[in-house]
Amino acid sequence: MAPLPIMENNMHSFVPDPASTTDLRRALGQFGTGVALITAQTPQGPLGMTANSFSSVSLDPPLVLWSAARASKRHDSFTQGVAFCIHVLSAQQMDVAKHFARQGHDFSPYPWETGPNGAPTLHGCLATFHCDTYAVHAAGDHSIILGQITSAAIQPEESDGLLFKRGSFGRFTPDD
């Protein structure tokens, strides 16, 4: 086995503060994430929001989390709701991610049905997690929303998920 090359340490160091917001966003953008669509049924109708902050938390009980920006007009509907659905988007659903990143009330371009907890459930996603809101925690300019999974579904065939890194969408390419 060949030795690994020695990497130079020419990293740009900074202290996160209001003057270094661009640097912090660039540094955080080095970590690729999956892309999810979060939906809920509200008194005004179905609502959706694209998120890349989705993460598993616990298997017992089955908990997941995601974060909503407090400045978002959709924030309060999600933090005050009792249930939601997380959709893991496929690489072919970039249009869905972009659509719900811009606005959240127009579901007309995409087929959906009401899920077991009342949240809109889009067709064609890699996986869905119907959740009851377990807890909401204020966290700086975001709220962390914990959900307890009450029902889940997964596509039978393996397919590439939609990823987000450095401000762009893409897909994972395995290194065989």
N, C-alpha and C positions, 0 to 999 in steps of 0.2 A: 504494500500500500504506500503510495507516494505521500510525503509530508504535505501538510496544508501550507499554503503560502502565508507569509507573515503580512498582516495588514497594518498599514500605517494608521496612527491615531491622529487624523487631521480633522477631528470633529469640531464643529462650532458650538461652543458652550454658551448658555445664556440663563438668566434668571427669569422665570415666567412672571411677567408683569404687563400692564396695559401697553407698554411700548414694544413688547416682543410678541404680540399676538400672532403676527404672521409666522414668526419662527416656531411658535408652539403648534400652530395648525400644521405646518410642514412636518414637524417632528411626529405629531400624532398620525399624520397621513401616511407615515412609513409602515404602519400596521394595517394590513389588508383585513377587511371584515366582510362578512356576508351581508346581504341586503334583505330586509324584511318589510312587509306591509302590515301595518297594524290597523285593524278595523273595529268599529264599535257601532252599536245602534244608539242613537241619541234622540231626544224629543224632536229635533229638527230633521231626522232621517239618518241614513247611513253616513258614516264618516270614516275616512282613511288617512293614514300618514305613513310616509316612507321613513324607515329607521335603519341605521347600521349599528345600533347599540344593543341589539338583542344578544342575550347570553343565557345559558343554562345556569342554575344556581344549586338545585338540590333534586335528588331522586326520591327522597322520602322526608317530607312530602314532595311531590313533583312541582318544583318552582322554577320559573324563568323570570328574567327582568329585561326591561328596555328603558330608555330615557327619552323624555320629551322636553324640548326647549321651552322654558317658561315664557319666552317672548312670542311663541307661536299662538296664533288665534285658535288653534285646535287643542292647546294644552289643557284647558280647564275641562273640556268634554271628556278627555281621556283620564285625567286625574280624579275626576268626580264620578266617573262611571263605575258600574258594578261588575262589568264583564267586557272582554275584548277577545279578538282572535289575532294571532300572529301567523302570517303566511311567509314561509321561506320561499323566496322567488328564484325561479330558474334563470339560466343565462339568456333564455329567449324572452324574458319578461322585463327587459330594460325599459320598454315603453310604459309599463305599469309603474315601475319605480319613479320614473320622471314625471308621469302624470300626477301621482299622489304626492310627490314632493312639492309640486306647484300649487295644488288645491286638493281639497279632500271630500267635496260633496258630490261630484259628478261620477257616478258609477256606470253611466250608460254605455261606455265603450267596452265594458268587460262583463261577461256572464258571471252571475253570483246567485247564491241562495242564502236563506237564513240558516245559520248554524245552530247547534244544540243549545248554546247559551244566548241566542238571539242576535249575535254579531254577524254582519255580512261575511260570507265565505266565498272567495273568488275561486274559480275553476282553474286547473292547470298548474297549481303551485307544487313545489316539491314536498312540502309538509305543511300542516296546519296544527296550531295549538289553541284550543278554546280554553280560555282562562277566566276564573273569577278573580277580581282584584283582591290581592292578599294584603298589600301595604303600599303606601306611597310615601316617599321620603324626599324632602327638599334637599337639593345638592347643588349649591351655587346657582348658575343660570339655567339649570335643568331640574327636572323631577325624576327620580328613579321610581319606576312602577314595577312592583313585583306581582306576578300572577301565579295562581295555583292552577295547574293544568287539570281540567275536568274531562277533556276529550281531545284526542289527537288523531291525525291521519297522515299517511305517507304514500307517495307514489310507488307502485310496485317495481318500476324500472329505475335504475340508477341514471341520473342526468346531472349535468353541470349546474351548479348554483351560480347566481349572480353575485359578483364581488365588487367591492369599492375600495380603491386605494389611490392615494395622491390626487383626489378630486375627480377620478375617472372610474367608470364601470368597466368590468371585464370578467374573465373567467379563470379558474385555476387550471394550469397545465401541469400534469404530474411529470416528475422527472424519473423516468423508468430506468 
